[in-house]
Amino acid sequence: MDENFKIIEEKTLELTFSVEDESHGVFNALRHILMQNPDVEYAVYNIDHPLTGKPEMTIKTKRGKRPRIVLKQAAEELQKESSEFKKLVDEAL
């Protein structure tokens, strides 16, 4: 596991984690993707200070779905969407 990714708390249906040097934008995009998943009850993040704080996200799943699995799926979707957006920009410019 990457040293920048830190699990703060993990339960059967809930996972709280932080990622060093990631921004509000990344966490907001990830939260948006997670909330589209019907297996996710909620996904929220908090930054204790807008300039120096590191975001912490909590994911709560339902129906016995593991939070690690939905997080991995959401990260893959975010990467795919980001690559598609970059391609559009590259073609336009």
N, C-alpha and C positions, 0 to 999 in steps of 0.2 A: 504494500500500500504506500502511496506517495506520502511523504512527510508533511506536505502542505495540507492534506486532507486529514481532519481529526474528528473522530466520533466522540461526541460528548456524552451521549446517553443512548442506550439501545434497549428497547423492550420488544416483545413479540410483534406488536402492531405499530410501534412508534420508534422513530430514529431522529436524533438531534445531532447535527454535525456542523463543522465550520471548515472553511477553506481559506488558507492564508493568501493574501494578495488578490482576492477576487472582489469584484465590484457589486454595487447595488444592481446594476444592469443585468449582470449574469444571473444573480439570484432571482431577480424579478422575472426574467425570461424562463428560468427553470421552474419557478413557482407556477407560472402560467401554464406550462406544459403539464406539470404534475396535476393541476386542478382539472385538466381535461380528461384525466384517467378516471374511469368509473370506480376503480378500486381504491382511490384516494379519498379519505374523509376530509382531510385538510392538509394544506402545505403553507406554512407561514415562515417568514424570516424576520430577524431583528438585527439592527446595527446599533450598538450602544452609543456610538459617536460618529457623526457623518463624515468626519475627516480622518480619524485615526482608528475607529472601531472596525472589527472584522465581523462580517455577517455570520449569523448562526441560523440554520434552518431546521425546522421540525416538520417531519412528515408523519401523518397518522393514516394508516390504511384500514380498510374494512374487509370483511369476508375472508379473513385468514391470509391475505396476500402480504408477503414480506416487504417491508419498506426498502430494504436493500435492492430488491428486484425492481420495484417501480422507479427507484432513483436511477439505477443503471439504464433502464429503458428511456427515462426522461433525458438523461445526459446524452444518450445516443441520438435521440430525436433533436435535441438542441444542436448538436454537432452537425447533423444532416441539414437542418434549417439554416444554420450559419453558413455552411458550405454553399448551399443553393443561393443565398443572398449575396455572398461574395462573388459568385459566378455572374449573377445578374449585374452587379456593379462593374465588374471587370469588362463585361461585354458592352455595357453602356458607355464606359469611359474609354 
